[in-house]
């Protein structure tokens, strides 16, 4: 019988540690409303980092692992998804996140890898805490339970006006909008405002980029910020 490898355990203790070993890698999360261009900029940043010899792993939330992708399917594509309550949504995101941290993020940080994550803990603070009107105390407690102290070294927010975000969603040529993409303009206004408030409250971790700038300009700004803050 093939021996199973258990995911790394996260001790909710020293912030310099991931999975019980010294953390040597870098965790950069990307946040923003739907259609803000996160995936494109993650690909650009990964390319920059690889060119200077850094090992890079790109992942996403919810998802990033086999278990997480199944949870993602429940969140965004389940036929009864519109009946999902905010508390269930929060816990499903946290479940996917807990698996991602232990299976992908923490082990790679221990190895010295740069991990780029499309959404992380701040998505729950904004989407469920602010936009869904859940109390922030349990949201933060659930976040901490899911990730321990595996927090981003840098969080990049791609900020676009709410109407632009919705227009970009509608212009996507692939499948019909998923459950999250079908939200109304008031929901996404709360999301945008939530990210901006969060960024102002944590300026040492957050970097907000005007998502209306040309793609190449955004790419340059992000690379300059990563070099200055992370020292790569």
ABEGO torsion letter per residue (X at the ends): XBBBBBBBBBBBBBAABBGGBBBABBBBBBBEBBGAGAAAAAAAAAAAAAAAGBBBBBBBOBEGBAAAAAAAAAAAABAAAAABBAAAAAAAAAAAAAAAAAAAAAAAAAAGBBBBBBEBAAAAAAAAAAAAGBBAAAAAAAAAAAAEABBBABBBBBBBBAAAAAAAAAABABBBBBAAAABBAAAAAAAAAAAAAAAAABAAABBBBBAABBAAAAAAAAAAAAAAAAGX
